[in-house]
Amino acid sequence: MRILLVVYDNDSYIHFFPQGLASIAAVLSRAGYQVEIYNQDRNHYPDEHLTAYLDQNRFDVVGVSFIAGYYQYRKIIGIAAAVNRSRQRPFFVIGGHGSSPEPEFFLRKTGADVAVIGEGEDTVLDLLSRHGQGLPLDTVLGIAYVENGKVRINPRRQLIKDIDSIPFPKYDLFPMDYYRLLRMPNTPGSTFVIPVLSGRGCTFKCNFCYRMDEGFRPRSNESIIEELKLLKRDYRINCVTFSDELLMSSESRVVSLCEDFLKSGLNMLWDCNGRLNYAQPDILKLMRKAGCVFINYGIEAVDDQVLKNMNKALTVKQIKAGIEHTLAAGISPGYNIIFGNIGDTKDTLAKGVEFLLKYDDGAQMRTIRPVTPYPGSPLYCHAIKTGLLKDCEDFYERKHVNSDLLAVNFTNLTDSEFHEALLDANTKLISNYYKNRLSAAVADMKKLYLEKNAGFRGFRHG
């Protein structure tokens, strides 16, 4: 069976390595399927190119995975149209976080034959085995499918308990020389960067999160290190961005992982997503010693009541202490703050701006975005229950038109007042960023001309 997996273009110059699709490619290849990758991302192919490619090449199955978002929604609609126009239209499968919460809606919109719900590695093998034999799909757990014009949704599949059993992503099918050019904060320009998963899931339940899988399943340290060694050996990767939701799932796990990194002699830089309640001085010091240069924190708000409303399981005191500990350890923190959750006001927004200005280390431009109630999240269910949102189609077709614009208003502000408040907040933040950039450039010039700094690499060197 010949399978084409489509990596869609999100209009980036350098795209993030498609980890989910690469994992699916790995299990399919191991099972003996012939897998090919269609890199719309790297080549910026128009959707019409995919139609022509399918017309010229015979495939049994075409698959595409996507995440939730206004841009991704419009991309999957375009890609689906391109697939459906092809004269040799293959069996069409969609998957990923985008379609999983509302599979019936996406099957109707895309005309796909099957939507994989949740984790896909075991499901896709079961699905293609049944499809290849011409058998009914009613026993395949974790899918929704179209039968005689009607959408049928099967029961969910149990999560893969031992994720070490999943093969490493099928790196050799992808243009790694392209993906490794990804840039991350606080890394030299000479680094080659690739994202890696250290585990799946999260132990927390924030109200805006649309993750559907319960609990957290870490990979073993041995498995992670083995994959890092492969990446370093075969693709010269010397920096890793741990892209899973929460590498810092517990203090003991972070300590164990860092100690094993040091013992392995990998000597790689890395960053991760973290939790500020685990950001203790001794742990952060060990992380820095083990190669960590950046921790992306989900702060979300700097107000205790709003944090409680969103079920963040953090306090402002913990946030401020954790950030100060992180900076003291020589690690740059990522500050993610959103505005517009239940209980947010102009005053809580002002607290967020004040926080970002106080703790700015210049590593990234900091801005504040509106909260978005993605389908599958508790906030989405709340919006529907309270009449702020009708359904998934209302969300994607009318409300969620851009991630920096209000989708659903949970505050007491009017929509205009909401956007005016964000304009004021982000004007302050962006002005501060460029003010600091100018000061740094002037300082570099003084060192160059007054101290004859021969190490200066040029004004436009990045």
N, C-alpha and C positions, 0 to 999 in steps of 0.2 A: 504494500500500500504506500503510495507516494503522498506526502503531506507537506503543505506549504504553510509556514507560520509567518504572519505579517507583523513587522515592527513599524508602527505608525510614526509619522513625522509630527513632532510637536513644535516645530518652527525654531528649535534651538540650533545654535552653531555647533556645539558638541552635546550630544544626547547622553543621558544616563543609560548605562548598560541595562538591557531588559531582562532583569533577573528572573521574573516569573516565567516568561516565555522560554528562557534558556534552561530552566529547570524542567519544563514540559518537554523541551527538545531532548533533554538528557534521558528521561524515562522512556520516551518513544524510541530513541535510538538504541537504547539498551534492549528494548523488546523486539528489535529487528525491523522497525519501520524505516522507510527512506524519508529523511527529514531535510527540507530545504528552508532557508531563511530569505524572506523578501525584505530588504532594508530600505523601506521608504524613508526612514529617518536620515540615514547618512547621505543618501542621494537626492533627497528632497523631490522625489518623484511626485508628479500630480496623480490624482486618483485614476485618471484615464490610463496611466501607464500600467496600473495593476490589471485593469480590464484586458489590455492588450497582452500582458504577460500570461494571463490565464487562458486567453484565446490561443496563444502560441505554444503553451506548455500544458500537458495533461496532468492534472492532480486529482487524487481521489478525495482529499480533504483539504480545506483551507481553514485556518484558525487565527483569531486575533484576540488579544487580551488588552483590557484598558481599565483605567482607574476612573473614579468619579470626578466630574468637573465640566464646566461649560464648554471649554475648548475640546476636551476629549469626547464629549457627547457629540459635538458637531463633526469631529473626525470620524467617529465610528459610523455615523449616518452616511458620510461620504464614502467611506471604505466599503460599507455594506452595499451601497448602490453600485459601486464599481464591481464587486463580486457578482451581484445579481444580474448585471448587464452582460457578463461574459457568456460566450456561446458554449463553453464547456464548464458551466458552473459546477464546482465541486460541492460535496457535502460541507455545509457551512456551520462552524462552531465558534461561539463567542464565550469569553470568560473574563475573570478578574473582578476586582472590587466594584467596577462600574456597573456591571449587569447583575451581580449576585443579589443585592437587596430587593430588586424589582425585576425579576427575570421575564415575567409575562410582558411587561411594558417594552422591554428591549427586544424581545422576540418579535413583537408586533411592529416595532419601529424599523428593525433591521432586516426582517425577512429571513433571519438565520434559522437553521434547522434545530439547533440545540444551544442552550445556554448552560455552561457549567457553573454551579453554585458553590462558592467557597473554594477550598483547597482542591487543586486539580490533578495532582500526579496520579493517584490511584483511580480517580474517576475517569480520566481520559483513556486509560488503558482498558477499563471495563467497557466504556462507551464504544471505542473503536473495534474492540473484539466483537461486540454484539452487532454493530453496524456492518462490519466486514462479512459476517456470516448471514446477514439479512434477517436477524432475529429482532423481535420487539424490544423496545427500550424501556419498558415499564419496570424492569428489575434493576435498572442502573441507578444507584443511589447518587444524589447530589447533582441532578440535572433537571432542567425544564426543557420540554421539546414540543414540537408541533406535530400533531397527528390528525389527519383529516380536517385540517383547518382549525383545530382546537388546541389550545395550549394546555399541556399536562405538566404538573410539577410533582416530581418524585420526592420522597423523604430525603432529608439531609444525610450525607455520609459522615461517619465518624472521622474525627481528625486522625492524622497519622501520628501515632504515639512516639515512635522512634524516628525522629527526623534525620538522624545519622544514616538511616537506611536509604535516604534519597540520594541519588548520585549527584556529584558536583555539577553545576551548570555546564552545558555543552559548549565550552568556550571556543573550541576549534571550528564551530560552525559560524562564528561571528567575527566581524572585522575588529579585532582587539586593538590593532594599531590606532584605530579611530577612537574607540571608547576610552582607552587609557589616557586620552588627552583631557579628560575631565579635570576641572580645577576645584580645589577646596580651600577654605580659609587656612592661613598660617602654614602654607606649604611652599617650598621653593618652586620656581618655574620649571625646574628640571625633573620634577616628580612625575611618575606615571601612576594614575589613580584608577582603582576599580572598586565598586561597591560589593560588599560581601554580607551575607546574613549570618548573625551569630545565634539566632533563634527565631521563633515565630510566636506572635501573640503578645499580650500585655496583661499584667495583673490588675490594672486599674480600669475604671469605667467612666471616663469623662463623657458628659452629655452630648458633646458635639462630634464624638468619634463614631465612624461608621464601620469599624472593624466588627466582623461577625463571629470570629472564632473565640471561644472561651478559653481563658487561662493562658499560661506561658509555657512554651516548650523549648528549652535551650538545647543547642547542639553541644556535644562534648568538646572540651578544650582540644583534644587530640584531633578531632575532625576539622575544627577551624584551622588549626596550625598546619595540618596537612594540605588544606586548600590554599592557604597563604604561601606555603612553600612551592606549590605547583604554579601559582600565579607569578611568583618571583622568578622561578626557573624558566618557565616557558614564555612569559610575556614581559619580563623585567619590571614587574609591578613593585614599587617601593613605598607606596602609600595606599592605605585601604580606608574607605568610608563605610563603617558598619551601619547599614541602612535599615536594619530592623527597628521596630518601634521602641525597644527598650533594652539595650545591652546592659544598662545599669539596673537590672531587675532586683538585685539584692547586694548588700555589701560583701557577703561571702563570695558571691559569684564573681564580682569585679576583682577582688583580691586574688582568687584562684586563677582567673584568666590572665591577669597581669603577671603573676609569678611565673606562669607557664610560658608566656611570651618572652620573658627575660631569659628563662632557661633554654628556650629554643634557639636563641641567638639570631632571630629573624632580622632584627635591626630595621624595622619598618615604622614609618609614621602612620598614625591612624586617628580617626575621629569617630564619634558615636552619638546616639541619642541618649540622654540621661535624665535622671530624676533628682531634683534638688534636695529632697529629704535624705538621699544617700550621699550627698556631696560633702563628705567629711574630710578634714585636712589630711589625715594620714592616707586615706584612700586616694585622694586626688594627687598627692605627692607620688604615690606608687604608680598611678596611671601615667603621670608625666614621665616618670623614669622608664616606663614600658613603651613609650613612644606616642602617647596621646597628646595632640596639639589643639584639639577643638572638641567641645561638648555642646551639642545642640539641645537646649532645654525648652520644654514646653511650659512656659510661665503662664501664659494666657491672660492673666489679670493680676493687678496689684491691689486688690481689695478683698478682704477676707470673706465678706458676704457673697460677692460674685463668685469667688473660688468655691465656696460651699454650694452655691446654686448649680454650678457646672460639675459638681462632684469630682473636683480636681484632687482632693486629698492632699492639699498643700496649704500652708499659711504664708502670709506675707513675711513673717519673721523667718521662716525656713527658706523662703526664696532669697531674701537679702543676705542671709548668712551663707547660703550655698554659693551665691554668686561671688561674694567676697572671698570665700575659701578657694573657689576656682581660679580667680584672678591671682590670688596670692601664690598658688601652686604653679603659675606660669602657663596656665591653659586658658585659651580664649573661649568665652561662653557665647553660645548662640541664644539670642533673646527672641522668643516667639510670643507676641502679645496680640490678642484679638479683641475686638470691641463689638458690643451689641448683644451679648448673652443676657439671660434673664437677670435683671437687677442692675445692669449697666446704666450709667448716667454720664453727663459731661464731666462730673467730678471724678468718677472712676477712670475715665479716659485720661484726664489730666494727671492722675497718679501714675498711669502707665508711661506717659511722656516724660514726666519727671524722673522716673526710674531709669528709662533708657538714656536720658541725657547724663544722669549721674554716673552710670556704670559703663558708658561707651568706651571701648578700647580701640576703636577704629578698624576692627577686623572686617566689618561688614556694614553696609548701609542698613539702618534700622527703620522700618516703617510698621505701621499698625494696619491690619486688614479687618474687614467685617467678619463676624462669625458666619459660617454657612451651614445650614442644617441639611447635610447630605443624606440622601435616602439610606435607611438602615440605622441611622443614629437616633438616640432618644430624643434629641432636639427636633428632628424631623417628625417623629411621632407626635411630639407635643404641638408642633406647628399645625399638623393636620387635625388633631383633637380640638384645638382652640380656634380652628377656622382661619388661621393665618395662611394656610396652604391647603390646596384642594387635594392634590395627588402628585405622583411622580411626573406626569406630563406637565402639570402646572409649574412644577419646580424647574424642569429643564427647558420648556418651551417659552415660559413667560417670566419667571422670577430670577433664575440664575444665569445672568447674561455675561457676567465678568466677576472674577474673584475679588476685585477691589471695589465692587459696587454692592450695595445692600440687596440681599436676596429676600430675606424675611426679617421684618422689624419686630424684635422682641422688647424694645425699649418704649419709654413714654415720649420720646422725641418724634417729631414728624420725619418723614424720609428726607426732606430738604435740610432740616436741622441736623440730622444724623450725618449727612454728607458734608455739610459745612463744618461740623465738629472734626471730622476726619481730615478735611482740607487744612484746617488750622493746626491740628496735631502733627500731620506729616510734613507740613511746611516747616515747622520748628525742627523736626528730626532731620530732614534732608538738608536744611540750611546748616545745621550743626555739623553734619557729615562733611559737607564741602568746605566749611570753615576750617575744620581740622585737617582736611586734605591740603588746603592752601598753606596752613601753618607748617605742616610737615614738609611740603615742597620748598618753602622758603628756608627752613632749617637745613635741608639738604644742600641748597644753593650756598648757604653761608659756609658749610663744611667744605664744599667744592672749591669756592673761590678764595675764602679767607684762610682755610686750613690746608688747601691744596690736596683734597681728598682724591687720590688716584684710583680709588675703588669705585668711584661714581660710574654708573653704567649708561647714563643718558636720560634726558627728561622723559622720553617716551618709552623707556624700557619698562616692561611689566613683568 
